[in-house]
Amino acid sequence: MLSLLNDDPEVAFIIGDGPGKWKAVETIEAFRDRRCMIWHVPSGPLPLLAAVNGDPDDNIANPWCGWTERRAGAISTIPYFGPDHSGHVRLTIKNLAGGNEPRIGLSGMEWTGSHYARIGLPAHPSTQRWWKRLRAAIIRISKKVPRGGPFGDSKPEIYALPDACRAFAKGMEADINP
């Protein structure tokens, strides 16, 4: 998954650059945190939310040089762009589940999409196309399995990436929830 994103010229990773500080980078060596923010660059500028709700927001002048967040979100390991910014995707990585037994964690990707289109804030068309290409690429390199892995008795509904498939082949089970 990391190489798929690192090789994509349309995306950047938003990484921490100190407390409340962030910057965009083209590639990363590994997923450092459990949560990762991916920016689809053609979607346009990233918003810099005002410190006080109701004050005017701005755009981040140069995400590649970094910025200091004025208003933090609930998750301190990723920047907050507000609920209606559709140019970013949140990736939650759970390689291994918690508990005593080694199990594969359930990772996930979250994208707002055009959820706010009804109030005049649709996703950028290029981001919609990129999302479809990303989903297709993930489907190509993965195998659809039930929650809990191929040993589960429910219908296949999640996609196991190659590393997870190799672990399943060795008999490892998986979490059913993130």
C-alpha positions as CSV (number, residue, x, y, z in Angstrom):
1,M,0.0,0.0,0.0
2,L,2.8,2.4,0.9
3,S,4.5,1.9,-2.5
4,L,1.2,2.4,-4.3
5,L,0.9,5.8,-2.6
6,N,4.6,6.8,-2.8
7,D,4.5,6.1,-6.6
8,D,1.4,8.2,-7.1
9,P,2.4,11.7,-8.4
10,E,-1.0,13.2,-7.5
11,V,-0.7,12.6,-3.7
12,A,1.4,13.9,-0.8
13,F,1.6,12.8,2.8
14,I,0.9,15.3,5.6
15,I,3.3,14.6,8.4
16,G,4.0,16.1,11.8
17,D,6.8,18.7,12.0
18,G,6.6,19.5,15.7
19,P,3.6,20.0,18.1
20,G,0.8,21.5,16.0
21,K,3.0,21.8,13.0
22,W,2.6,19.9,9.7
23,K,4.1,19.7,6.2
24,A,3.4,18.0,2.9
25,V,6.0,15.5,1.6
26,E,5.9,13.5,-1.6
27,T,6.9,10.2,-0.1
28,I,7.5,8.5,3.3
29,E,9.7,5.5,4.2
30,A,7.1,3.9,6.5
31,F,3.8,4.7,8.2
32,R,5.0,6.3,11.4
33,D,1.7,6.7,13.1
34,R,-1.4,4.7,13.3
35,R,-3.2,7.4,11.4
36,C,-1.9,9.0,8.2
37,M,-3.2,11.9,6.2
38,I,-3.0,11.8,2.4
39,W,-3.6,15.0,0.3
40,H,-4.8,14.7,-3.3
41,V,-2.8,17.7,-4.5
42,P,-4.9,18.5,-7.6
43,S,-7.9,19.0,-5.3
44,G,-6.6,22.5,-4.5
45,P,-5.2,24.3,-1.5
46,L,-5.5,23.0,2.0
47,P,-7.6,25.1,4.4
48,L,-6.0,26.8,7.4
49,L,-8.9,27.0,9.8
50,A,-9.2,30.1,12.0
51,A,-8.4,29.6,15.7
52,V,-11.9,30.7,16.7
53,N,-14.9,29.2,14.9
54,G,-16.6,32.0,13.0
55,D,-13.5,33.9,12.2
56,P,-12.4,33.8,8.6
57,D,-10.4,30.8,7.4
58,D,-7.5,31.0,5.1
59,N,-5.5,28.6,2.8
60,I,-2.1,27.2,3.7
61,A,0.3,29.3,1.7
62,N,2.8,26.5,0.9
63,P,2.1,23.1,2.4
64,W,5.6,21.8,1.3
65,C,7.3,24.4,3.6
66,G,5.0,23.6,6.5
67,W,2.5,25.4,8.6
68,T,1.2,25.7,12.2
69,E,-2.3,24.6,12.8
70,R,-4.6,27.3,14.3
71,R,-7.4,24.9,15.3
72,A,-6.7,21.3,16.1
73,G,-9.1,18.5,15.7
74,A,-9.9,15.6,18.0
75,I,-7.0,13.4,16.7
76,S,-3.6,14.9,17.5
77,T,-1.7,12.8,15.1
78,I,-3.3,14.2,12.0
79,P,-4.1,17.8,11.0
80,Y,-7.7,19.1,11.0
81,F,-9.1,20.7,7.8
82,G,-12.7,20.8,8.8
83,P,-15.5,18.3,8.0
84,D,-16.2,19.5,4.5
85,H,-12.7,19.5,2.9
86,S,-12.7,16.6,0.4
87,G,-9.1,16.8,-0.8
88,H,-7.7,14.6,1.8
89,V,-8.0,10.9,2.8
90,R,-7.4,9.5,6.3
91,L,-5.7,6.2,6.4
92,T,-5.8,4.2,9.6
93,I,-3.1,1.5,9.8
94,K,-3.5,-1.5,12.2
95,N,-0.9,-4.0,11.3
96,L,-1.5,-6.2,14.3
97,A,-4.5,-6.2,16.6
98,G,-4.3,-5.8,20.3
99,G,-4.7,-8.6,22.8
100,N,-2.8,-11.7,23.7
101,E,-3.1,-13.6,20.4
102,P,-1.2,-12.3,17.4
103,R,-3.9,-11.2,14.8
104,I,-4.0,-9.0,11.8
105,G,-5.5,-5.6,12.5
106,L,-8.2,-4.1,10.3
107,S,-7.0,-1.0,8.6
108,G,-9.2,1.5,6.7
109,M,-9.4,4.5,4.5
110,E,-11.8,7.4,5.0
111,W,-12.8,10.0,2.4
112,T,-15.6,12.5,2.7
113,G,-16.2,12.4,-1.1
114,S,-19.1,14.5,-2.2
115,H,-21.0,14.2,1.1
116,Y,-21.3,18.0,1.3
117,A,-22.4,18.5,-2.3
118,R,-25.9,19.4,-1.3
119,I,-24.6,22.5,0.4
120,G,-22.5,23.5,-2.5
121,L,-19.2,21.7,-1.5
122,P,-18.8,18.7,-3.9
123,A,-15.5,16.9,-4.2
124,H,-13.2,18.1,-6.9
125,P,-13.8,16.1,-10.1
126,S,-10.1,15.1,-10.3
127,T,-10.2,13.8,-6.7
128,Q,-13.3,11.7,-7.5
129,R,-11.4,10.2,-10.5
130,W,-8.3,9.6,-8.4
131,W,-10.4,7.9,-5.7
132,K,-11.9,5.5,-8.2
133,R,-8.4,4.7,-9.6
134,L,-7.1,4.1,-6.1
135,R,-9.9,1.8,-5.2
136,A,-9.4,-0.1,-8.5
137,A,-5.7,-0.5,-7.7
138,I,-6.4,-1.8,-4.2
139,I,-8.9,-4.3,-5.6
140,R,-6.3,-5.5,-8.2
141,I,-3.6,-6.2,-5.6
142,S,-5.8,-7.6,-2.9
143,K,-8.3,-10.4,-2.2
144,K,-11.8,-9.9,-0.9
145,V,-12.3,-11.8,2.3
146,P,-14.9,-11.9,5.2
147,R,-14.2,-9.8,8.3
148,G,-11.9,-11.8,10.4
149,G,-10.1,-13.2,7.3
150,P,-10.8,-16.2,5.1
151,F,-11.7,-18.2,8.2
152,G,-14.8,-16.1,8.9
153,D,-18.2,-17.4,8.1
154,S,-19.6,-14.1,6.8
155,K,-19.7,-13.0,3.2
156,P,-16.5,-11.4,1.8
157,E,-16.6,-7.6,2.3
158,I,-13.1,-6.3,3.0
159,Y,-9.9,-6.4,1.0
160,A,-6.8,-8.1,2.3
161,L,-3.6,-6.7,0.9
162,P,-0.7,-9.1,0.0
163,D,1.0,-9.1,3.4
164,A,-2.3,-10.0,5.1
165,C,-2.9,-12.7,2.6
166,R,0.5,-14.2,3.3
167,A,-0.3,-14.1,7.1
168,F,-3.7,-15.8,6.4
169,A,-1.9,-18.5,4.5
170,K,0.2,-19.2,7.7
171,G,-3.1,-19.5,9.7
172,M,-3.2,-16.1,11.4
173,E,-6.7,-14.7,12.2
174,A,-7.8,-11.1,11.9
175,D,-9.8,-8.5,13.8
176,I,-13.4,-8.0,12.7
177,N,-13.5,-4.3,13.8
178,P,-10.9,-1.5,13.4
